[in-house]
Amino acid sequence: LRVRSGDALARIDFVIPASRSASQPFSVVRSIPASTLQFTVRGGNQAPRPAGTIRGRVVSTDGRVLSYAQVGMLQMRAPADSRTTYADAGGAFEFQEVPAGSVLLYASKAGYFLVESANPILMFQAIDKAGPTVDLADGEHRTGVEIKLARWATLTGRVLDERGEPLEGAAVQLMQVRYERGRRWLIPTDAPSDLTDDLGVYRLYGLAPGQYIVSAAVGDVRSAELPGYVRSYFPGTSIPAQAQFVAINRSQDAAGIDVRMSRVLTFRVAGRMLDAAGQPSTGGSITLSPSWRSTSVTSVPVGARLRPDGTFEFPNVPPGQYVMQVYRGRSNSWTEGAFAALPVAVSDRDVTDLIVRTSSGSSISGRIVFDSLDPSKRPAASAIEFTPVPVDPDSSPVNVASASIGPDWTFRIAGVNGPRRLRLLRTPPGWTLKEVRANGIDVMDRPIPFGSPNQ
């Protein structure tokens, strides 16, 4: 490729054989509720039942055939016998030797979603809804089955500075309104984010229908370092309440959604990160988020620029109340790992020389006791699950642990920080929680503070 100054080369495409195209394999599976499955065991002397055939095609919602889409078939009575195949150039597919019963069909192709259907079973987390269901009789040859896919919705625009010039390296993401703990928050969505190019252009794809708020930011660990700009919202405000919603319909290409960045007085938050032994560390993640105690309505944690000597820096921080969190991650299902939380108030100057030291946290141990004298009536340990739920999001990590329950009904949870409430997530049928006691005191509905390694 010969590239000259100012060129914008397009359509540099790579073409591979369809037989080697993985399309979008269904690798993320949601388990099927046991009550929806029926298994039939037949005697060895019975004659085999004649198998059938299912033929159809994969089309888009506007009627165009979709070539080489991946097609799957799930037999509801025997999930292990499910299969996948590929449609041909004309979008046609076929499954042969299909036993009688209810068969769920689904398809996937890059750039498309499955159209919603009435089937209530959501099999794959990567797919909006399950596809059509075919009830096949013995030896039946079903034809004309259509699996419809809807093209992804997209959203494009530019990010501009206060003079209307393009900003390169701005991080653009979609947000939606959520109500948590009695407050209205702007929460980032699961939609992919994007960085603007040299023309200030961004493009977001794979969007589900809905109402969104488009935000842009610079200065975090991913985006360009441009001092003086704070998170801004479409069409051009730093105040979330003044942001305008963008409505996205199915298969819509929304263009011209330009965000003008706001320049305000910002400050720098910096310091050093230490491990539990007091040594400089760079392991884990460090984020700065608006405190739940603040008046902010935006809950978007930003990452720090972290150096090998353990020093960190958050540029472009506007005045406000924040909480800095360091988290090493869980080492197993019942240990939350080293954690630290530090409140930070930014007013009229840089906040520097902070020291954030992680703690190994507290441990919770005890025993589960049943109000029954007959051991044979006790459930299996796997039928019980409980976890220490954070009471204060500022002082606890999001990824909490679940108790490890031993065969003698003793349990243990480690690496716990911040006030918690012990909550049962799963109980065996016929059993309910009677009480929770710590050192002889009933603490069933009372938050318990944690954080000391010796606690």
N, C-alpha and C positions, 0 to 999 in steps of 0.2 A: 504494500500500500504506500502510495506516495502522498504525503500530507504537506500542504503548503500553509503559510500563515493565514489564519482566518477561515480555513476550510472547516466544514461540518460534514464529515462523511457519514452516510446512512446506509442501511440495508447491507451491512457486512454480516451476512447470514452464514451459519454453518448448517449443512444438510447431512443427516445420517440416515441409514436405512430404517424403515419403519419397524423392522423386526428387532432392532436394537434400541428402540425408543422406550424408555421406562415410563413415559407419560407422567402420571401421578399415582404411584402405587399406593394401595390402601395399607399403610403401615401402622396407623394409629387406630386401635379397635376399642370400642366401648363394649363392655360385657353385656350379655343378654340376660334379663331377669329370668330366673329359673322357672317362674310360673308360666312363661310364654312358650316354653319348649315342651314337646311331647315326643317320647321315644316309644317305638313299637318293636318288640322282640318276637320274631316268628320262629316256629318250629322247623327243624331240618327237613321234614317230610313234605312241606308245602312247596308247591311249584312257584318259581320266581314270577313276580308280576311284571308284565310288559312295560318297558321304559318308553318315554316319549321324547319329543323334540320341541325346542323353543327357538323360534327365529324372529328377528326383528331388526331394527336399525336405531342408531343414535342420531338425534336431530337437535338443532337449537330451537329456541322459542320462536324464532322467526321463520322456521320451516327449512333451513338449510341443513344438509346432511353434514355430519362431523366425521371426518375420516380418521381412522386409526385410534379411536378412543379406546381406552381400557374398559372392559365390561366385566362385571362380576355377577355371580349367581350364588345366592345363599339358600340352602335347603333348611327350612325352619325345623324340620324333625331330625335332621342329621347335619349339624353345622360343619362337622369334620369333612363332609363330602362336598363342600363348596368349591367352586372353581372360578377361574378368571380366563379371559381371552381378549383378543383385540378385534375391533371392527375393521372391515376392509376399506378400500378407497372410497366406496360408496356409502360408508357408514353402516353396512350390514354386519350382523353377528349371528352366530348359531351355537346352541348347546345341544349335544346329542346324548342319548342314553340317560335321560333325566327321569328319576323315579317319580311316581305320583306323589302329590302333596303340594303344600304351599311353598312357592319359590319367590324369593325377593331378588329383584334385579337392580343393579346400580351401575353407574358409569362415571368415568373421570377423564378429563382432558384439560391440558394446561390452558388456563384462561377462562374456565367455565365452572359453574356451580350446578349441582343437581337442583332441579325445580322442586319446590315443596310438594309433598303428596300427603294423603290422608293417613299414611301408615304411621302409627304412633311410636314405633320402635326406632330409636336413633342408634344405628349400628356403628357409625364411624364419626369420630369427633371432627375429622377434616371435611365432612360433608354436611350441608345444612339439614337435609332431610333424607330419609330413605326413598328409594325409587319405587317403581310399580311392583305389585305383587301378582303373581300368576298362580291360580289354583289349577294344577294339572291333574287330569284323570289318568287312569292306567292306559298306556299306549297312545295317549293323545299327542297330536302334532299341532302345536299352537304357532300361528304365524301372525305377522302384522303387529308385533309388540313394539311400541315406541318408548324409548327412554329420552326424556327431554332434558337438555342442559341449557342454563342461562349464562350468557356472557358476563364476565366480571364487570362490575361498575368501576370506573376510574375517576380520579379527580386530579386536575392539573392546574398550575398557576405559577406565579413568580413571587419571590420575596424581595422587597425593595427597601432601601434606606429612606431616611426622612427627606432626601432630595429627589427620590424617584429612581435612583441608580440601583442596579441589581446587586444583591448580596450573595456571594459564593460561600458555600459551606454552612448554610443555615439548616438546622434540623427542623423538619416539618412533621408534625404528627396530628392525628385526629383525637378529639376528646368528646366525651359525652357527660351529661349531668347524671349524677347518682346521689341518692339520699342515704347517708350513713351516720349513725349515732345522732339522729335528729337534725343533721345539717345538710345543706346542699353543697355538693362538691363537684368540681370538674376532674374527671378521672380519665387517664389515657386509655384508649381502646386497644384491642388486640390487632387492629389493622397495621400493616407494615408502615414504618416511617421512611423518610427519605431525606437526603442531603441535597441542597440546591447545587446546580452546576455553575459553570462560569458565566452563564447568562441569567443566573438567579432562578432557573426553572426547576420545579419539582414535579414528580408524578407519583401518585399513590394509586394502588390497584388492589384487586381482590376485596372490594368493599361490599359489605352487606347493606341492603336498604336501611335507611334510618336518618335521623337528624344528627348532624355533627357540628362541632366547633373546630376550626382549623387554627392551629397555633404554630408559631415559629420561634426558635431560640438559638442563640449563639453563645459560645463561651464554655460549654460543658466539655466532657471528655471526648465526645464524638465530633462536635462541630468546630467551626473556625473560631479563633480567639480574637473577637472584635470588641474592645472595651466600650462600655457605655450603653449597650443595648440590653433590654430586658425582654422576657417572654412577651410576645405580642400575639394578638388574635385578629382574625379576619373581621372587618376589612382593614383596620389599622388602629388598634387601641391596646394599651397595656392593662386596661381594667376589664376583668372577665365579664362583669355585668353588662358591659357595652358591646360585647362580641355578638356577631350575627350568626344564626344557625344556617347551615348549608344542608338542604334536603337532597338525599341521594336515593334515586329509584333504581329498581332492578335493571341491570345492563345499561345504565346511563353513563355517558361520558361528560362529566361536568368540567368545563374549561373556564379559564379566566378568573380563577379564585386567587387573586393577588393579595398578599399580606404586606402591609407597610410597617416596618419595624419602628419602635418607639425608643428614643434616646433619653435616658433619665440619669440621675446621679446614682452610680452603683459603687460598690465597695468590694474589697478582697477579704476572703476568709482563708486563713492559712495556719498551719501548725505541723505537728509531728505525730505519727501513729506508732504506738508501742504495743507489744504483745503482753501476755499476762506476767511474764518474767521481767518486764521493764526494758526489753530490748527493742530497738527500731525494727519495724516490720512493714512489709508491703503485701502480705497475704490477705486474702479476703476482699470484701468490697467496702467502700466508704461512700456514703451518700449524704446529701444535705436536703432536707425536706421542710416545707412549712409545718410548724408545730400544730398539733390538734388544738392547742390552747390559743392559737392566734386567730385573727379575723380573716385569714386567707381562705379563699374558696377553691384554690387550685392545689391539688395534691400530686405534684410531679417531682419525684426525687431526681436530683442531678448528681452525676459522678464527679470525682475530683481528678485533677491532674496530679498523679502520684509519681514521686521520684524514687530511685533505688535506695536512698538513705532513709526512707520512711516519711519524708516531708510531703505535704500535700497542699493543694491550693484550689480554692473555688473562686474563679473570677466572676465579675458581673453579678454580684449579689445585691439586690435592692434592699432598702430598709425593711425590717420585719423580724418576727419571732420564728426561729428555726430549731430543728433538732438534727444533730449529726449522729449517724449510726455507722458502726463498724461491725461487720458480721463475717465470721470465718466459714460458716456453712455447717450443716449437720454431718457428723461422722457416722451416724446410724439412725435408725428410726426413733430411738428413745433418748438421744443426746443432741441437744440443740447446738452446741459448739460455742466457742468464745465470742463474746459480744460486748459492745460498749455503746453508750448513748450519752450525748453531751448537748445540753441546751445552749443555743447561740443567739444572742440578741445583736442585731445590726441596726445602728441608728445613724450616726453622722461621721464615721471613720472606719478605716480598715480594722478587722479583728484578726490579730496575728498571734504567734507564739502559743497557740493552743496545744495542749497535750491530751491525746485521746488514748487511753489504755484499756485494752480488752480484759474481761474477766471470764474465768471458767464457769462462773455462775454457781447456783445452788443445786442440790439434789433433793428429790422428793422420793421417799420410800415408805412402804407400809404393807398392809395386808388387806385383802378382800375377804370379808366375813359374810356368810350366808345365814339368813334367819331360818335355818332348817337343820334338824339333827340327822337327817338321812343323807349321807354323802352321795348315794346313787342318784339323787335328784338334782345334784349340782350340775350346772352347764359346763361346757368345755371353755377353757381359757380363751380360745380364739373367738368366742361369742361376745366378749366384752372388750370395749375400746374406750379409753378416756384420755383426755389431753388437758394440759394447763392453758386455758384460753387467756390471752392478754387482756387486762382491764384498761391499761394505758398504752395506746399504740406508740407513743413517743419513747417509752422505756423498754420495749420488747421487740424482738424480731418478728417478722411475718410468718416465717417458716417454723412453726412450733412442732414439738415432738409428741409422740404417743407413748403411753406407758408400756414398758416391757413386763409382761405378766408371766411368772414362773409356774411350774406344775404344782407348787405348794401354795399358790395364790398370793405369793409375795410379789410386789411390783416395785419398779424403779424408773425414775425420770431424772436425767442429769442435764447440766448446762442451762439452768433456768434463770432468767433475769427479769426483773420487773414484777409488779403486782399481777397475780393470776387468780382465776377461778377454775377449779377442777370441774370439768364437764364431761359427762358420759355421752359419747357419740354413738355407741351401739350397746344395747342390752339384750340378753337372751329372752326369748318369748316367755311370758309368765312371771318375769322378775322386774321389780322397780327399785329405784334407789331409796333407801330408808334414811341414812344419815352419813355424814362425813365428819370424822373426829380427828383432831390433831392435838396431841398431848392432853387428851381427855376433854378437849373443848370442841363443841359442835361448831364447825366452820362451813356448813353446807352452802350458805348463801353469802359468804363473807370473802372479800378479796384478801389474798395472802401475799405480802411482799417478799421478793426473793432477790438475790444478787450476791450474797456473801458465799465464798467457796466453802466455808465451814458450816453453813446453815443446813 
